Amino acid sequence: MDKLSPVAFAAPAKLAPVVEGASGRKFSGIAYAGGVITDHPLFARVAFDLASTTLATPAPAHYGHDHKQPIGVIDAAEVSERIAISGTLFDDIDERSKLVAAMADRGMPWQMSVGIHPGRMDEIKVGAKAEVNGQTMAGPLTVFRNNRVREVSFCTLGADGLTSAQVFTIGATSDATAATPEPPKMSEISKEDYDRAITDLATTKASLEASNAKIAELEGKFAAQALEHRTAAVKELFSAISRDYKDADAAPYLSMDDVVFAAVSKDLRAARPALDPSLMKTHADGGVDEAAKPKTAADITNAARQHIAAQAKLGFAVTNAEAVQFVARAA
């Protein structure tokens, strides 16, 4: 992983004032505040697990991650839920260091950037979360773990937007370490970022509501179509088994799922009762055997009773009037 390009991001840089007789200007700063970085050129959202990060001192301080231009040394480093460093510039012996110090005295807001070499990278998917540096971070996110910080550089711009640069000028306190700035709280963001987040949230909410409404509309249409088809199928089934269609009787069939309804429909059609063959007997020429048809009230009553009994075996209740009507149609 050492071949991976160092990860650079913004950090506050402080330079102590010139001290008569001292060798080199002191500097200090917050190299990484511990949050999610969204302005990195290679990763949309990235964070560095500081619990598995090391920074051994003394370590080189470079200019713009150029290993050929060391401009100072890092004397001390604190790696906890942030990376805080302090060190010394070589402005008394190196022209680039002298230029960095002179620009700082003129108000140049130098930032610091660290070169992080990760041991592994974990991908946190959308909807998932990870605990990093004492914070709960939501995916999508790339988390660098088992990191080594091998150098820190002075630069003009970095990727960590949660930090800002502060630089000592001549006449300021000489205690650079004591004046190390506190990292900004994660809850403190710019009004521009806040307004952008609110706008994005409102847009996402509106899009989600529109999608839910469309889904509900389609589900309603599908349910109405399914009920229409099932009602037609139940009516056709009742007709096939010579049963009058009534809403109350049809309700259980309308609530069945497709598999159950198909099985019940098949069984009912197979078990469809028939009248006494003598009541339905026809001649070979297609004429009806008038002698076999029920003619008297007693014949019709007996045929109706047979129909009621046959329906009862199937679990259907048929009234006398319905049975007589059925016999009359068959005759």
N, C-alpha and C positions, 0 to 999 in steps of 0.2 A: 504493500500500500504506500511505501515511501515514494513511489513514482507518481502518485497522484498530485496534481497541482495544489499548492497550499490554498486554504480557504481564507479569503480576506474579508473583513467587515469593519465597519466604523467603530471607533472607540474614542473616549476622551483622552487627550494628551495634555500634560501640564509640564511646563518648564520653570524651574526655579530661577530667580534673578542671578545676575553675576555676583559672585562673592569674591572679594579681593583676596588674592593669594591661593584660591582654591583651584584644583585641577579638574576642569570639565563642569558643565552645567548639569544639575540634577533634573530628572523628569519623573513623572508618575502618571498613572491613569487606570481606567477600567478598560481592559482589552475586550471583554465580552460580558454583557449584562445577564446572560442566561436564558433569553427568550427565543421566540421563533423569528427567524430571519426570512423575509419575503423578497428581498432585492438581490439575492444571489444570482450570478449569471448562469449557473448550471442547475440549480435546484429551485423549484417554485416555492417550497416551504422546507426549511431545514433548521435543525437545532442540534446542539452538541452536548452530549451527556458529560457533565463535568465530574460526576462521581467516578467516572472511569478515565479521566483526563489527567495527564501529568505534564508539568513544566519544570524541568530541572534548571537550577541556577548555579553559577552564572550562565546566561544565555545571550546570544548575539542580538543586537538591535540593528536592523537594516533600514535602508531607504527604498521604499517601493518594492519590497521583496527581492531586491537585487542582491544576491549573495556576494557579489563582487564589491559591494559598497557598504561595509559595516560602518556605522556611524556612532555606535555606543555599545554599552553592555547593560543587561538586566541583572541587577544585584539581588532583588527579592521578588517573590511572586506568591500570591494567595489564590488558591484554586478551591472554591467551595461551591456556592451557587452563582458565582461570578468569577472572573479572572481579573485580579488587581495586581499591577506590577509597579516597580520603581527601579530607577537605574541612573546611569551617568552617560552623558554625551561626550564625544571626543572632540569638542569644538576647539580645544586648545592645540590639537595636533592634526586635525582633519578638516579640509576645506568644505566638504559637503556637510559635516556636522556644524561647522561654523555658520554656513548658510542657513541651515534649519533653525539654529538658535537666533540668528539675526532676523529671519522672517517672523519668528514667534514674537520677538520684541516689537516688530512692526504691526502685530495684530493678526498674523496668519493663523487661522483656526486649524492647526494640525490635528489629524486624527490618527489613531493607532490601528493596526491591522495585524492579526496573528496568522501564522501558517500552521494549520492543523492537519496532521496526517492520521486518518482514521484507521482503526484495526478492522472495523466492520461497519456496515451501514444497514440499518433496519428500516423497512418501508411500513409505515402505518397507513392502512387503507382508509378510505372514506367511511365515516361512521364509527371507526375505532378510536381509542384514546390511549395515551401513554403518559406515564409519570416521568417527567424529565426536569431535573434541577428544582425539585420541590413544587413544580407546577403540573397541572393537568392539561396536556396539549392534545388537540383533536386532529385527526387525519383529514386530508392527505398530508403526510409529513415524512421527511427523511431524517432519521436520527443517527448521528455519528457516535460510535461507542469505541472504547479502548483507544482513545486518542493520545497523540503526543504533540505537544507544542514545542517546536525546535527553534523558533525565532519570532520576533515581533518587529514590525516595520512602521516607520512614519510614512503617512500618505495623506493625500488631500481629500479623498473620498473613499468610503467603504460601503458595506451592504447592511450593517446593523443600524436600522433607523431608530432604534430605541435609545441610542446613546448620542451624546453631543460632546463636542470638543471644548475644553477650557484651557487657556494657555496663560501662564504667568508672564508678566512683563517686568522690566527692570523697576525695582522699588517695591515689589510685592514681597510677601513673607518668604523667608528662605527655607521654611519647613515644608518641603514638597510632599513628604509622606503624610503629614498631618492634614494637608489640604486636599488629599485625594477625594474627588467628588463621589457622592453616593450615587449608585445607579438609579435611574428613574424607576418608579413603581410600575409594575406591569399594567395596572389599571389606568395609568395616566397616558393618554394618547392625544394626538393633536386633534383639533376641531375638524380639520380636513379629513383625517382618517375616520373620525367618529361619524361625520356626515356621510361619508362614502359607505361605511358599514351599514348605517341606517337605511340608506337608499337601496343597497344590495339586498338587505333583509326584506324590505317592502316589496321589491321586485320579485324575489323568490317566493314570498308569501302569496302574492297575487297570481303568479304562475301556478303555484300548487293548488290554490282555490279553483282556478279555471280548469285545471286538469281533473280535480275531484268532481266538479260539476259535470264535466263531459262524461266521466265514467259513470256517474249516477244516472245521467240521461240515457246512456247506452244500456245500462243494466235494466232500467225501467222499460225500455222498448223491447229488450230481449225477454223479460218476464211476461209482458203483455202478449207477445207473439207466441211464447211457449204455452201460456194459458189458453190462447185461441186454438192452437193445434191440439192440445190435450182435450179440450171440450168437444171438439169435432170427433176425436177418436172415441171418447166415452159414449157420445150419442150413437156412433156407428156400432159400438159394441153392444149397447142396450138394444138396438134394433135387431142385431144378429141373434140375440138370445131372447127376443120377443118380450122385452121389458120396456115399459114406458119410462121416458127420461124425466126425472124430477131433480131439481137443484139439490135438495137435501140428500137424495140417494146418490147423486153424482159426486158430492163433496169429497168422500174418502178416495175416490178414484183420481180426482184432480190433484190431491196432495201427495200421491205416490210418486216416487222417483221413476225414471224411465224403465229401469231394469225390472222393478217390481210390477209396474203396470203391464209390461209386455208379458210377464209370466202369468199374471192373473187373467189377462185377456185371453191368452192361449188356453188356459185351463177351463175358463167359462165357455168358450166356443166348443171345446172338445166334449164338455159335459152337457151341452144344450139338450134339454128334454124334448121328447117328441110325443105327440098325441097317440092314442091307440091307432094303429095302422088302418083299422077298419073305418076310422073317421076321415082318413085322408086318401083312401084307396081310389085309384083312377083306372079307367079302362085303357087298353092298349092304344085305342084311337084318340086318346087325350080327353075323352069325356069323363065326367065325374060320376062315380057310382052313387046315384041318388039314394039308393036303398041303404047305403052304409052311412050316409050323413045323418047327424043328430037332427031329428025333426021335432020331437016333442020336448016339452020343458024338462021332463025327467032325463032325456038323453043329454040335453045341454048341461043340466045340473051335474050328472055323473062325469061328463067330460071335464067340466070346470073343477070338480073335486080332484080328478086325476092330475090336472095341471097344478093345482095348489099344492098337492102332496109332492109332486116332482120338484117344484120350486123350493119347498121347505127343506128337502134333502140337501139342496145346494146352499141353504142358509138365507134364502130370500123370502120375505113375507109378501104374499100376494092377496089382495082383497077379493071378495066374491065378485064384485063388479068388474075388477080387472080380469079375473079368470073367465067370466062369462064373455067379456069383450074379446078375449083371446080366442075362445072356442068359436065365437060367432065369425071372427075373421078367417079362421081355419076352415070353417064349414063353407 
